[in-house]
C-alpha cells in the first residue's frame, strides 16, 4: 500500500533535521558561490540560531542545565515567556539589509541563507501561532508563551503538562 506524506504529520522541526538541511543547503550554496566561507556560514547560522532557546530555558526554569530536561521542555511543555530573539522575521530583514549594505559577500550570504532557511522551516513545521516568529508580535504581548504557541498546540501542551504533573505527584499549578 502506498503511504501518503502528510504535512500535518510533522509536529515540529527537530535539531538533527536542522543540521541535515543546513548541511545540504550550505554545500549547495558553497558550490554555487565557489565559497567554503558561504557554506560554513550557512551551516553555522542554520544550526546555531537555536542557541537563543538557552536564555529562555534559564528565564523560565532557573535551574542547573540538564540537556534531557531542556529538550523535553521545548518539545512538550508550556513556557511562561518565549523570547527567542534570533527567531524573528524582523531580524532576518535587518540581516538582509546588512548583507546588501556590505555588497553581498559570501559570509553574509551564508549567514542569511542559513538563518532564513532555519526560520522558514520552523514557521512551516512547528505548530506555533502564525505570528510566533514576529518579534514585534511577541513584544506587544509581553513575550507571553501562550501567544507563541498555536491554540491547539497550547491546549495539548497544557494537557500533557497536567498529566505529567499528576503522574509525578508534583501538583504544579499551570
C-alpha positions as CSV (number, residue, x, y, z in Angstrom):
1,X,0.0,0.0,0.0
2,X,1.2,3.5,-0.9
3,X,1.7,5.7,2.1
4,X,0.8,9.4,1.5
5,X,3.0,12.0,3.0
6,X,1.0,14.4,5.1
7,X,2.1,17.9,6.1
8,X,0.2,17.6,9.4
9,X,2.3,14.5,10.4
10,X,5.2,16.8,11.3
11,X,4.8,18.4,14.7
12,X,8.0,20.3,15.0
13,X,11.4,20.8,13.4
14,X,14.0,18.6,15.2
15,X,17.6,19.7,15.8
16,X,19.0,16.9,13.6
17,X,16.7,17.9,10.8
18,X,18.1,21.5,11.0
19,X,21.6,20.1,10.9
20,X,20.9,17.9,7.8
21,X,19.1,20.6,5.9
22,X,21.7,23.3,6.8
23,X,24.5,21.0,5.7
24,X,22.8,20.3,2.4
25,X,22.0,24.0,1.8
26,X,25.5,25.0,2.9
27,X,27.0,22.6,0.4
28,X,24.8,23.8,-2.4
29,X,25.5,27.5,-1.6
30,X,29.2,26.8,-1.3
31,X,29.2,25.1,-4.6
32,X,27.2,27.8,-6.3
33,X,29.3,30.6,-5.0
34,X,32.6,28.6,-5.0
35,X,33.0,29.7,-1.4
36,X,33.8,27.5,1.6
37,X,33.1,30.6,3.8
38,X,29.5,30.8,2.5
39,X,29.0,27.0,3.0
40,X,30.2,27.1,6.6
41,X,28.3,30.3,7.4
42,X,25.1,28.7,6.1
43,X,25.6,25.6,8.2
44,X,26.6,27.6,11.3
45,X,23.6,30.0,11.1
46,X,21.2,27.3,10.3
47,X,22.1,25.3,13.4
48,X,23.3,27.8,16.0
49,X,20.3,30.1,15.7
50,X,18.7,27.7,18.2
51,X,21.1,28.9,20.9
52,X,18.5,31.6,21.6
53,X,16.5,28.9,23.4
54,X,19.1,28.7,26.2
55,X,18.2,32.1,27.8
56,X,14.5,31.2,27.6
57,X,15.2,28.0,29.4
58,X,17.0,29.7,32.2
59,X,14.4,32.5,32.4
60,X,11.6,30.0,32.7
61,X,13.2,27.4,35.0
62,X,16.1,29.0,36.9
63,X,17.8,25.6,37.3
64,X,21.0,23.9,36.6
65,X,21.3,23.0,33.0
66,X,20.1,19.5,32.1
67,X,20.1,18.5,28.4
68,X,17.3,15.9,28.8
69,X,15.0,18.4,30.6
70,X,15.9,21.2,28.1
71,X,14.9,19.2,25.0
72,X,11.8,17.8,26.8
73,X,10.7,21.3,27.7
74,X,10.9,22.7,24.2
75,X,9.0,19.7,22.8
76,X,6.3,19.3,25.3
77,X,5.9,22.0,28.0
78,X,4.4,25.4,28.1
79,X,6.8,28.2,28.8
80,X,5.7,31.3,30.6
81,X,7.9,33.6,28.5
82,X,9.2,32.9,25.0
83,X,11.7,35.5,23.7
84,X,13.9,33.6,21.2
85,X,15.2,36.9,19.8
86,X,17.1,35.2,16.9
87,X,13.8,33.6,15.7
88,X,12.3,36.7,14.2
89,X,11.4,37.9,10.7
90,X,12.4,41.4,11.7
91,X,15.9,40.2,12.4
92,X,16.0,38.5,9.0
93,X,15.1,41.8,7.4
94,X,17.9,43.5,9.3
95,X,20.3,40.8,8.2
96,X,19.2,41.1,4.6
97,X,19.8,44.8,4.7
98,X,23.3,44.2,6.3
99,X,24.2,41.7,3.6
100,X,23.1,44.2,0.9
101,X,24.9,47.1,2.6
102,X,28.2,45.1,2.6
103,X,28.0,44.1,-1.0
104,X,26.5,40.5,-0.9
105,X,29.8,39.0,0.5
106,X,29.9,35.2,0.9
107,X,30.0,35.3,4.7
108,X,26.8,37.5,4.9
109,X,25.0,35.4,2.2
110,X,25.8,32.2,4.0
111,X,24.6,33.6,7.4
112,X,21.4,35.0,5.7
113,X,20.7,31.7,3.8
114,X,21.2,29.6,6.9
115,X,19.1,31.8,9.2
116,X,16.3,32.2,6.6
117,X,16.2,28.5,6.0
118,X,16.0,27.7,9.7
119,X,13.3,30.2,10.4
120,X,11.3,29.2,7.3
121,X,11.4,25.5,8.3
122,X,10.3,26.4,11.9
123,X,7.5,28.5,10.6
124,X,6.4,25.7,8.2
125,X,6.7,22.7,10.5
126,X,6.3,23.9,14.1
127,X,2.7,24.2,15.3
128,X,3.1,27.6,16.8
129,X,0.9,30.7,16.2
130,X,1.3,32.0,12.6
131,X,2.7,35.2,14.1
132,X,5.0,33.4,16.6
133,X,8.2,34.4,14.7
134,X,7.5,38.1,14.7
135,X,9.5,39.8,17.4
136,X,7.1,42.8,17.3
137,X,4.1,40.4,17.9
138,X,5.8,38.7,20.8
139,X,7.0,42.0,22.3
140,X,3.5,43.5,22.2
141,X,2.2,40.5,24.1
142,X,4.9,40.7,26.7
143,X,6.6,37.6,25.3
144,X,3.9,35.5,27.0
145,X,4.2,31.9,26.0
146,X,0.5,31.4,25.4
147,X,0.6,33.7,22.4
148,X,3.7,32.0,20.9
149,X,2.0,28.6,20.7
150,X,-0.9,28.0,18.4
151,X,-4.3,27.5,20.2
152,X,-4.4,23.8,19.6
153,X,-0.7,23.3,20.5
154,X,-1.1,25.4,23.7
155,X,-4.1,23.2,24.8
156,X,-2.2,20.0,24.0
157,X,0.9,21.1,25.9
158,X,-1.2,22.2,28.9
159,X,-2.9,18.8,28.9
160,X,0.4,16.9,28.7
161,X,1.9,19.0,31.5
162,X,-1.0,18.4,33.8
163,X,-0.9,14.7,33.1
164,X,2.9,14.6,33.8
165,X,2.4,16.6,37.0
166,X,-0.4,14.3,38.1
167,X,1.7,11.2,37.4
168,X,4.7,12.7,39.2
169,X,2.7,13.9,42.1
170,X,4.1,17.4,42.0
171,X,0.7,19.1,41.7
172,X,2.2,22.1,40.0
173,X,-0.5,24.6,39.0
174,X,-0.2,25.9,35.5
